[in-house]
Amino acid sequence: MYAFTLERPSTVQEAAELAAGGTKVLAGGQTMLASMKLRLSQPGAVADLSGIKELAGIKREGNAIVIGAMTRHLDVANSAEVKAAIPGLADLAAHIGDKQVRAMGTLGGSVANSDPAACYPSAVLALGATIHTTKRKIAADDFFVGMFTTALDEGELITAISFPIPKRSVYMKFNQPASRFALVGVYVAQTDSGVRVAVTGAGQCVFRHAGLEAALNQSFTVASAAAVKIDASELNADIHATAAYRANLISVQTQRAVAKLLG
């Protein structure tokens, strides 16, 4: 790594002031530390958020589960509250990366990073979550802008994410074997406002699939999902899979999700 100074803020306000001054914040470090080790990034100052107790924790507020930004994947996966209210979210967290990643990675870090193959963004989008920050509240549909790009302003930090409790939901992931990121992941949620389908790993950013949502809102069946043609023209193509392969996976994983929800 290049040399840098390390700050350890103990309050959200202190962390926000450091971030506003240009200090890079460290959540779980699963992406940031790796890029620093490879000298792909050179932050002059880093603020470790792990000492801010108010940023971690899980609680139910009305018809929503609120999870602090610094809550580890492992804690989400093992939470009795999350398992009871949104089992699909707990299962998603339980299959992120490996044990080491789940022990260190955080919800807020993953969502703020907006990796196009990360798992959490699909849950945030499919469940219609609200991202709480040091400045405001941002609806999931307005949050993810592009590859590694979000609606967060410079120095704005995620403090928590509120997940409305759906009628039922599930996440189906087809792993890229080496990294355990999603080659394609599909989160299907039946909410009070209808079916929402979010896809990760297939495009430049997590996205909702309007065609699948329309079909499943009309008829929530495997056959209905299977009948939707998935356009591959704007999907990713790389050494792991062609765009056409990813398009097929979106269809297959959605069908599997519907079948699982129907029991």
N, C-alpha and C positions, 0 to 999 in steps of 0.2 A: 504494500500500500504506500501511497504518498503520505507524508506527515500531515496530521490534522489535530485539532484540539477537540477534546470531548467534554461536553456539558451534560450535567445530570439535573434537569429541572425537576422540582417536586410538586409543582402546581401547573394546571392547564394555562393559566395566565402567563406564567414564566416561560412555558414552552412556546406559546403563541408569540410572545415578544421576541424570543430567539429566532423563531421561524421568519417573522416579519423582517428581521435584520439580516436574513440571508443564510442562517444556519440550517443545514439539512437535518431533518428529523429522522430518527431511527426507531422503527417499531419492532417488527420481528427480524428484520435484516436479511430475509431470505433472498432478496434480489440486490439490495443495496450493498451489502458486504461482499457478495460475490463480484460485483462490478468494481468495487474498490480494490479487491485483491488482484484483479486482472489489470488494474490501472486504467480502466475504462471510464472511471469517474474520479474526480479529485475535489471533494468538498473540503474547504479549508477548516470548517467547524461542523461538528456533528452533535446533535442533542438526543440523548437516549431517553425515551419516554417511559421506560419500564418502571421507573420509580414513582410515577403518578398514579396513585391508587384509585382515584376517582374515574380513571379511564378504563378500568377493567370491571367486569361483573355482568351478571345476567339477571334480569328481573321481568316480571310480567306487569304491564300497565294496561288495564282494560282489556281490549281485544288485540293486544300486540305484545310481542316479546322484544324487549330492548336489550341490546348487547353492546357493551362498551368497546370502544375501538381497539384497546390493548388486550382484549380477551383472546386467549390462545385457541387455536383450532381444537386442541385436545379438550379444553374446557367446554367448548360448544358441543363437541361430540359426546361428552360424558354427562352433560347437564340433564337432570331429570325434568327440569322445566321445559327445555327445548324438545326433548324426546316426547313429552306428553302433548305439547301444543303443535310443534312443527317437526315431526319425525323425519321428514325429507331433508330438512336443514341439518339435523344432527347426523344423519347418514352421510350427507355430503361432506361435512367436516371430518368425519371418521375416515374418509378415503382420500384426503388431500395428501399428496406426497408420501412420505414415510414417517415413522415414529419421531425421528429427530425434527423433521419439518413441522409436524403437528404440535410438538412440544414448544417450538419457538415462534412459529408464524402466527400472525395476528389477523383478526377480521379487518380492522381498519387499514392495516398495511396492505393487505391484498386488494381491497376495494380501491384505495387511493392509487395503487400502482397501475390498475386497469390493464393487467397483462391479458392479451387477447385469448389466451388458453387457460386462464385461471378459473377455478370453480365458483368461488363466492359471488362474482358479479352476476352469474346466471340466476342465483337464488335471489339476490337483491332486486333484479329486474323482474323475474317471474312473480315474485311475491308482492311487487309494488311497494317496496320498502321506502323509508324516508331516511336520508343521511343527515345526521345532526353534526354541525360543525361549530367552530369557535365564532362564526359570524351569522349563521342562518340555518334553515332546514331546506334540503334539496330533494325533490322527488326523484325516484330511481330513473324514470323516463327522461329526466333532464340531466342526469349525472354523467353517464358514460359518453364521451365525445368521440374518441378514436383510440388508436393503439397507444397505450401508455399515456392517455390524455383524458382528463376529466374536467368537470365544471369548476373544480376548486380553484380559487384565486391563489396567487403567490402568497405563501405564508399562512394560508387557511388550513386548519387541521380538522380532521374528523374526530368527533368526541364519542359518538355512539351511532348505532343504526337500529331503527325501529322496524320490526317485521310484523305486518298484520297477520294474524293467524288465519290461514286459509281453511276451506272445507277439507281439502286434502291436497297433498303435493308429493312429488317424487323427483329425484335427480338420477338420470342414467348417464354414466360416463364411459366412453371408450378410451382407455388409457393409451398414451404414447408410452410404450414399455420402459424406455430408459429414464425419462424424466418424470413420469407419472402425471404430467399435465394432461389436459383433455385434448385428444386428437379431435374429438367432438363430444361435447356434453350437452344434454338437453334437460332443462328443468321445466316440468309441467305442473301448473298450479290451478286448481279450481277455487276461485275466489268469489266473494260476494258480487263482484262486478263482471264475472265471467271467467273463461279460461284464458290463462296467459302462458305463453311458451317462449322461453328464452334459450338461446343457443350460444355456446362458447366453444372456442377452439377452431371454428370453421371460417371465421371472417377476420377482418382487421380489428374488430371490436365485438364485444358481446352484443347481441341484438335480439329483438323479438321477431317472431315469424308470423306475419299477418295472415298468411294463407292457412297455416296450421291452426291458428287461433280461431279463424272464421269457421273452418270445417268442424273443429271440436266443439265450438259453441253451438253449432247447429245439431251435431250428433256426436256425443262423446263415446266413440267406438274405435276399435283398432282399424276397422275397414275405412272409416272416415279419414283417419290419419294417413293410411296407406294410399288413399286416392289423391292426395295432394302432391302435385309435381313440385319438386324442389329445384329452383334455378341455381345452377352452379357457376354462372357467369361472373359473380363477384366474390366467390369463395376462395380461400387460400389453396395454393398448390405448392408443395415443397418436396423434399426428399422422403418425407414420411407418407404422404398421400396426395393424390391428385384432387382437383376441385370436384370432379365427378364422384370420386370415392367419398369425399366428405359430404356431398349432397345426399348420397345414398345412406350414409350413416345418420344424417339428421332424420331422415324418414324412419329408418330402422329403430333408432333410439327413442323417437317419439312414440312409435307403435309399442315398443317395450314398456315405456312409461305408462301409457294408457292401459295396457294389459295389467300392469302391476297395480294400478289404482283401482281397476275394476275387480281385482282379486281373482 
